[in-house]
Structure formats: structure tokens, C-alpha cells
Amino acid sequence: MSGDFIKVYRTKRRFGRYIAIDFEIVEESPLRVRPRCPHFGKCGGCWWQHIKYKEQLKLKMENFERITGIRAEIKGSPKVWGFRNISNFHIENEIGFRRREAKEIVGIEECPIFSSKTGRYLKALNTFLDDEKVEARYLSVREGKFTGDVMVNLISPEEPRESFADYFPSVISVYWSINREDDSPRGEAHLLRGVKYIEEKIGDVKYLIHPNSFFQTNSYALELLLKAVENFVDGEKILNLFLFQASGRGTVLEKRAINRESKKHLNPKKS
């Protein structure tokens, strides 16, 4: 990173540039911080935890301008740790996330950007797998950051086992999704116990979230994003076309529609 002095032993060429793949840091940049996650550097989930947060925002702004030619302010997340409302844990020889630029799984015990309860979820999953000897591909966990609701969903090619719900007694929504087609954390969802949807509240609007919903992963930043996009939206006719990837499945336009009618309206988001 900028400010590091390094000794390079081996490089690779990519997109016309040389990238150091084997190197030693001789002197660290003053922009560096100690990563909070013990798995950082191996797990491919996070790339910038070793950089001060304000510098991360600055780098994003510079990269955005370089790619688009547009200079724009990058707003930071109101919460830097525990902000993710969903995590999809791979299940292979280990339970965790893929290693950086590799297919193998790095086993994890915690995930500071997701939840302080990560270890509890993974312990329950390990116990179930040891007891039941089930083939499974993912454990998907969702948390309503502003409601406290939790949903767990096991993705497996096998038929559902009712006993899975017993390993998560405090969770209000337990699913088993059958996926025999591809390596994705979704499938044909079967509710084993509890409520069909969990709730998340953003501002004065509640959203109902299904296992196969796409919802903005940072609940704390979502309200800022909604307000920013609404400032660009004008007119009376609403066309739900292009905002899916930016903020969750139609979240921005649907919120605008709700505000015109009833702020108590609940919005199921399922595919």
C-alpha cells in the first residue's frame, strides 16, 4: 500500500501491470492499522482491514474518479464493525470463506464485520453436521440489525431434516434450502420452524426478508443510500427497473412509493 517500503522476491503480470506476490515489508506505511479480524490476510472476505478507515474512503474516491472520470464524495458507513446483515458460510473440509484468489476454504471462528454471534452459529452448525452426517454446501445467516430478528438457512442437495431446527433454539426463522444445480447459497426454500420472513427496519419502513431475497447488506448505510438516491428521483410515475444492484431488490423506488401512501406498509422482498 502507499507508504510501504517492501522487498519484492516474485511478481506476476496482470492487466499490463506487475503485481508483487512474494514480498517482505521492510517499513510499514503510517496508514496501516492492526486488522481486527484474526483471519485477515488468509480469508478472502476482507481486503482493506489493514488500512485506516478514512484512508479507505479516500482510496475508494480516487479509484471511482479514475474509473469513471467523476469526482464524488464517498460517504462512510455509520458503523464499521458488525454492519453486515447476511453471511454465507461455505461448507467443505472447513466452514468459512474462500481464501484470497483461491478456491480452498479458510476455516473461521469469528467475523467482526458480520456478527458477534458468528462463533455461536458455527458451533451449532458443526454439532449438527457431526451428529447427522449431512452433505451441505452453505449456512446462510441473516440478522435484522434494527429488529434483532435472525434467520438461518442450510443449503444442501439433500432433503430437509426437521432436526436441524433443534440446533438453533433461539432463532425465529429456520430454513432448509435444496440446491442440486449449482454452487450458490440459495435454493428451494423449506421453512422448518418459525416465521416465513424476518423483519428489518430502515427509517420508518419495515421490510420483510425471505431466504432468497436480495437486500442491501449494510443496514446502517442503507438509509443514507436511500436518501441520496431519492434526491435524484423526480416525477410521479415509478418504474422499477435499474436500482436492484445498488440498494437491494427495488428498495429505493418501493420506499418512495410507500412514502406517498403509507409509512406503515410492509414490503415482502422475495424472488
LOLOSE-115494 format. One record per residue (C-alpha): residue number from 0; residue in three letters; x, y, z. Coordinates in nm, 2 decimals. Example, Ala and Ser with C-alpha at 12.3 -4.5 7.8 and 13.67 -1.06 7.14 Angstrom:
% residues 2
(0; ALA; (1.23; -0.45; 0.78))
(1; SER; (1.37; -0.11; 0.71))
This chain:
% residues 271
(0; MET; (0.00; 0.00; 0.00))
(1; SER; (0.10; 0.36; -0.03))
(2; GLY; (0.39; 0.44; 0.21))
(3; ASP; (0.51; 0.09; 0.25))
(4; PHE; (0.87; 0.01; 0.17))
(5; ILE; (0.90; -0.35; 0.05))
(6; LYS; (1.15; -0.60; -0.08))
(7; VAL; (1.00; -0.79; -0.37))
(8; TYR; (1.10; -1.15; -0.45))
(9; ARG; (0.85; -1.25; -0.71))
(10; THR; (0.59; -1.08; -0.93))
(11; LYS; (0.31; -1.16; -1.18))
(12; ARG; (0.19; -0.96; -1.47))
(13; ARG; (-0.18; -0.87; -1.49))
(14; PHE; (-0.37; -0.62; -1.70))
(15; GLY; (-0.03; -0.47; -1.81))
(16; ARG; (0.10; -0.42; -1.46))
(17; TYR; (0.34; -0.61; -1.24))
(18; ILE; (0.19; -0.73; -0.90))
(19; ALA; (0.42; -0.84; -0.62))
(20; ILE; (0.31; -1.18; -0.50))
(21; ASP; (0.61; -1.27; -0.28))
(22; PHE; (0.75; -0.98; -0.08))
(23; GLU; (0.87; -0.86; 0.26))
(24; ILE; (0.76; -0.54; 0.42))
(25; VAL; (1.07; -0.36; 0.53))
(26; GLU; (0.90; -0.05; 0.67))
(27; GLU; (0.52; -0.01; 0.72))
(28; SER; (0.32; 0.28; 0.60))
(29; PRO; (0.17; 0.52; 0.86))
(30; LEU; (-0.17; 0.45; 0.70))
(31; ARG; (-0.16; 0.09; 0.83))
(32; VAL; (-0.36; -0.03; 1.13))
(33; ARG; (-0.37; -0.37; 1.31))
(34; PRO; (-0.66; -0.57; 1.14))
(35; ARG; (-0.93; -0.66; 1.39))
(36; CYS; (-1.01; -1.00; 1.24))
(37; PRO; (-0.76; -1.28; 1.32))
(38; HIS; (-0.83; -1.44; 0.98))
(39; PHE; (-0.74; -1.13; 0.78))
(40; GLY; (-0.48; -1.20; 0.51))
(41; LYS; (-0.60; -1.55; 0.46))
(42; CYS; (-0.98; -1.51; 0.43))
(43; GLY; (-1.08; -1.35; 0.10))
(44; GLY; (-1.38; -1.17; 0.26))
(45; CYS; (-1.20; -0.85; 0.35))
(46; TRP; (-0.91; -0.68; 0.17))
(47; TRP; (-0.86; -0.34; 0.34))
(48; GLN; (-0.88; -0.40; 0.71))
(49; HIS; (-0.52; -0.31; 0.75))
(50; ILE; (-0.59; 0.05; 0.62))
(51; LYS; (-0.73; 0.33; 0.84))
(52; TYR; (-1.09; 0.37; 0.76))
(53; LYS; (-1.07; 0.73; 0.65))
(54; GLU; (-0.79; 0.63; 0.41))
(55; GLN; (-1.01; 0.35; 0.27))
(56; LEU; (-1.28; 0.61; 0.18))
(57; LYS; (-1.01; 0.83; 0.02))
(58; LEU; (-0.88; 0.54; -0.19))
(59; LYS; (-1.24; 0.45; -0.30))
(60; MET; (-1.30; 0.81; -0.41))
(61; GLU; (-0.97; 0.81; -0.60))
(62; ASN; (-1.05; 0.48; -0.77))
(63; PHE; (-1.40; 0.59; -0.86))
(64; GLU; (-1.27; 0.91; -1.02))
(65; ARG; (-1.00; 0.72; -1.21))
(66; ILE; (-1.25; 0.46; -1.35))
(67; THR; (-1.55; 0.70; -1.42))
(68; GLY; (-1.39; 1.04; -1.46))
(69; ILE; (-1.64; 1.16; -1.20))
(70; ARG; (-1.53; 1.32; -0.87))
(71; ALA; (-1.78; 1.24; -0.59))
(72; GLU; (-1.78; 1.23; -0.22))
(73; ILE; (-1.77; 0.87; -0.07))
(74; LYS; (-1.98; 0.85; 0.25))
(75; GLY; (-1.86; 0.62; 0.51))
(76; SER; (-2.07; 0.36; 0.69))
(77; PRO; (-2.22; 0.48; 1.02))
(78; LYS; (-2.09; 0.15; 1.17))
(79; VAL; (-1.76; -0.01; 1.06))
(80; TRP; (-1.79; -0.34; 1.26))
(81; GLY; (-2.09; -0.58; 1.28))
(82; PHE; (-2.26; -0.40; 0.99))
(83; ARG; (-2.33; -0.69; 0.75))
(84; ASN; (-2.68; -0.83; 0.79))
(85; ILE; (-2.61; -1.15; 0.60))
(86; SER; (-2.32; -1.40; 0.58))
(87; ASN; (-2.29; -1.71; 0.36))
(88; PHE; (-2.05; -1.97; 0.52))
(89; HIS; (-1.91; -2.22; 0.28))
(90; ILE; (-1.91; -2.58; 0.40))
(91; GLU; (-1.64; -2.81; 0.27))
(92; ASN; (-1.35; -2.96; 0.46))
(93; GLU; (-1.37; -2.63; 0.66))
(94; ILE; (-1.65; -2.39; 0.74))
(95; GLY; (-1.57; -2.04; 0.64))
(96; PHE; (-1.49; -1.83; 0.34))
(97; ARG; (-1.27; -1.87; 0.03))
(98; ARG; (-0.90; -1.79; 0.05))
(99; ARG; (-0.79; -1.49; -0.14))
(100; GLU; (-0.77; -1.56; -0.51))
(101; ALA; (-0.82; -1.93; -0.45))
(102; LYS; (-1.09; -2.19; -0.42))
(103; GLU; (-0.99; -2.35; -0.09))
(104; ILE; (-1.19; -2.26; 0.22))
(105; VAL; (-1.03; -2.09; 0.51))
(106; GLY; (-1.19; -2.21; 0.84))
(107; ILE; (-1.31; -1.92; 1.06))
(108; GLU; (-1.42; -1.88; 1.42))
(109; GLU; (-1.54; -1.52; 1.41))
(110; CYS; (-1.63; -1.25; 1.16))
(111; PRO; (-1.61; -0.89; 1.31))
(112; ILE; (-1.78; -0.73; 1.01))
(113; PHE; (-2.09; -0.96; 1.04))
(114; SER; (-2.19; -1.05; 1.40))
(115; SER; (-2.06; -1.11; 1.75))
(116; LYS; (-2.27; -1.43; 1.74))
(117; THR; (-2.08; -1.58; 1.45))
(118; GLY; (-1.90; -1.83; 1.67))
(119; ARG; (-2.23; -1.94; 1.82))
(120; TYR; (-2.39; -2.00; 1.48))
(121; LEU; (-2.08; -2.20; 1.35))
(122; LYS; (-2.07; -2.41; 1.67))
(123; ALA; (-2.43; -2.51; 1.63))
(124; LEU; (-2.37; -2.60; 1.27))
(125; ASN; (-2.06; -2.81; 1.35))
(126; THR; (-2.26; -3.00; 1.61))
(127; PHE; (-2.54; -3.07; 1.37))
(128; LEU; (-2.31; -3.19; 1.09))
(129; ASP; (-2.12; -3.42; 1.34))
(130; ASP; (-2.45; -3.57; 1.46))
(131; GLU; (-2.64; -3.60; 1.14))
(132; LYS; (-2.36; -3.66; 0.87))
(133; VAL; (-2.54; -3.44; 0.62))
(134; GLU; (-2.40; -3.32; 0.29))
(135; ALA; (-2.43; -2.94; 0.30))
(136; ARG; (-2.29; -2.65; 0.09))
(137; TYR; (-2.37; -2.33; 0.28))
(138; LEU; (-2.51; -2.19; 0.60))
(139; SER; (-2.67; -1.86; 0.53))
(140; VAL; (-2.74; -1.64; 0.83))
(141; ARG; (-2.94; -1.31; 0.82))
(142; GLU; (-2.97; -1.07; 1.11))
(143; GLY; (-3.22; -0.77; 1.13))
(144; LYS; (-2.97; -0.52; 1.27))
(145; PHE; (-3.25; -0.29; 1.39))
(146; THR; (-3.50; -0.56; 1.49))
(147; GLY; (-3.29; -0.83; 1.64))
(148; ASP; (-3.46; -1.10; 1.41))
(149; VAL; (-3.24; -1.39; 1.30))
(150; MET; (-3.28; -1.64; 1.01))
(151; VAL; (-3.06; -1.94; 0.94))
(152; ASN; (-3.08; -2.13; 0.62))
(153; LEU; (-2.89; -2.45; 0.54))
(154; ILE; (-2.83; -2.51; 0.17))
(155; SER; (-2.80; -2.88; 0.08))
(156; PRO; (-2.86; -3.12; -0.21))
(157; GLU; (-3.04; -3.35; 0.04))
(158; GLU; (-3.40; -3.35; 0.15))
(159; PRO; (-3.48; -3.14; 0.46))
(160; ARG; (-3.42; -3.28; 0.81))
(161; GLU; (-3.66; -3.14; 1.07))
(162; SER; (-3.39; -3.19; 1.34))
(163; PHE; (-3.18; -2.91; 1.20))
(164; ALA; (-3.41; -2.65; 1.37))
(165; ASP; (-3.34; -2.80; 1.71))
(166; TYR; (-2.98; -2.68; 1.69))
(167; PHE; (-3.08; -2.32; 1.67))
(168; PRO; (-3.34; -2.28; 1.95))
(169; SER; (-3.32; -1.90; 1.98))
(170; VAL; (-3.36; -1.83; 1.61))
(171; ILE; (-3.70; -1.72; 1.50))
(172; SER; (-3.68; -1.84; 1.14))
(173; VAL; (-3.51; -2.17; 1.04))
(174; TYR; (-3.50; -2.29; 0.67))
(175; TRP; (-3.35; -2.57; 0.47))
(176; SER; (-3.30; -2.50; 0.10))
(177; ILE; (-3.25; -2.77; -0.16))
(178; ASN; (-2.99; -2.69; -0.43))
(179; ARG; (-2.87; -2.97; -0.66))
(180; GLU; (-2.79; -2.74; -0.95))
(181; ASP; (-2.51; -2.51; -0.87))
(182; ASP; (-2.27; -2.37; -0.61))
(183; SER; (-2.48; -2.08; -0.49))
(184; PRO; (-2.62; -2.00; -0.14))
(185; ARG; (-2.98; -2.04; -0.24))
(186; GLY; (-3.23; -2.30; -0.34))
(187; GLU; (-3.58; -2.43; -0.30))
(188; ALA; (-3.66; -2.30; 0.05))
(189; HIS; (-3.84; -2.51; 0.31))
(190; LEU; (-3.94; -2.35; 0.63))
(191; LEU; (-3.87; -2.58; 0.92))
(192; ARG; (-3.97; -2.36; 1.21))
(193; GLY; (-4.08; -2.01; 1.29))
(194; VAL; (-4.18; -1.71; 1.07))
(195; LYS; (-4.17; -1.71; 0.69))
(196; TYR; (-3.99; -1.37; 0.68))
(197; ILE; (-3.77; -1.18; 0.92))
(198; GLU; (-3.81; -0.80; 0.95))
(199; GLU; (-3.56; -0.52; 0.91))
(200; LYS; (-3.65; -0.16; 0.98))
(201; ILE; (-3.48; 0.12; 0.78))
(202; GLY; (-3.60; 0.46; 0.90))
(203; ASP; (-3.98; 0.44; 0.93))
(204; VAL; (-4.02; 0.15; 0.69))
(205; LYS; (-4.02; -0.22; 0.77))
(206; TYR; (-3.90; -0.48; 0.51))
(207; LEU; (-3.99; -0.85; 0.51))
(208; ILE; (-3.69; -1.06; 0.41))
(209; HIS; (-3.71; -1.41; 0.27))
(210; PRO; (-3.41; -1.66; 0.23))
(211; ASN; (-3.39; -1.58; -0.14))
(212; SER; (-3.42; -1.20; -0.11))
(213; PHE; (-3.15; -0.97; -0.22))
(214; PHE; (-3.13; -0.69; 0.03))
(215; GLN; (-2.85; -0.43; 0.08))
(216; THR; (-2.60; -0.60; 0.31))
(217; ASN; (-2.52; -0.29; 0.52))
(218; SER; (-2.84; -0.19; 0.71))
(219; TYR; (-2.67; 0.10; 0.87))
(220; ALA; (-2.56; 0.26; 0.54))
(221; LEU; (-2.89; 0.18; 0.36))
(222; GLU; (-3.08; 0.47; 0.50))
(223; LEU; (-2.80; 0.71; 0.38))
(224; LEU; (-2.82; 0.54; 0.04))
(225; LEU; (-3.19; 0.57; 0.01))
(226; LYS; (-3.19; 0.94; 0.10))
(227; ALA; (-2.91; 1.01; -0.15))
(228; VAL; (-3.09; 0.83; -0.44))
(229; GLU; (-3.43; 0.98; -0.36))
(230; ASN; (-3.28; 1.32; -0.41))
(231; PHE; (-3.22; 1.23; -0.77))
(232; VAL; (-3.57; 1.08; -0.83))
(233; ASP; (-3.83; 1.31; -0.96))
(234; GLY; (-4.18; 1.28; -1.11))
(235; GLU; (-4.49; 1.08; -1.02))
(236; LYS; (-4.46; 0.76; -1.22))
(237; ILE; (-4.24; 0.49; -1.07))
(238; LEU; (-4.07; 0.24; -1.30))
(239; ASN; (-3.89; -0.04; -1.10))
(240; LEU; (-3.61; -0.10; -1.35))
(241; PHE; (-3.25; -0.03; -1.27))
(242; LEU; (-3.19; 0.01; -0.89))
(243; PHE; (-3.18; -0.36; -0.79))
(244; GLN; (-2.80; -0.39; -0.76))
(245; ALA; (-2.75; -0.05; -0.59))
(246; SER; (-2.97; -0.09; -0.29))
(247; GLY; (-3.15; -0.42; -0.28))
(248; ARG; (-3.44; -0.55; -0.48))
(249; GLY; (-3.61; -0.23; -0.57))
(250; THR; (-3.57; -0.09; -0.22))
(251; VAL; (-3.53; 0.28; -0.33))
(252; LEU; (-3.82; 0.30; -0.56))
(253; GLU; (-4.05; 0.10; -0.34))
(254; LYS; (-3.97; 0.31; -0.04))
(255; ARG; (-4.05; 0.62; -0.24))
(256; ALA; (-4.38; 0.47; -0.33))
(257; ILE; (-4.46; 0.38; 0.03))
(258; ASN; (-4.38; 0.73; 0.15))
(259; ARG; (-4.65; 0.86; -0.08))
(260; GLU; (-4.91; 0.62; 0.05))
(261; SER; (-4.85; 0.48; 0.40))
(262; LYS; (-4.53; 0.47; 0.61))
(263; LYS; (-4.66; 0.16; 0.79))
(264; HIS; (-4.66; -0.06; 0.48))
(265; LEU; (-4.46; -0.38; 0.49))
(266; ASN; (-4.28; -0.49; 0.18))
(267; PRO; (-4.20; -0.85; 0.12))
(268; LYS; (-3.89; -0.90; -0.09))
(269; LYS; (-3.86; -1.24; -0.24))
(270; SER; (-3.76; -1.37; -0.58))
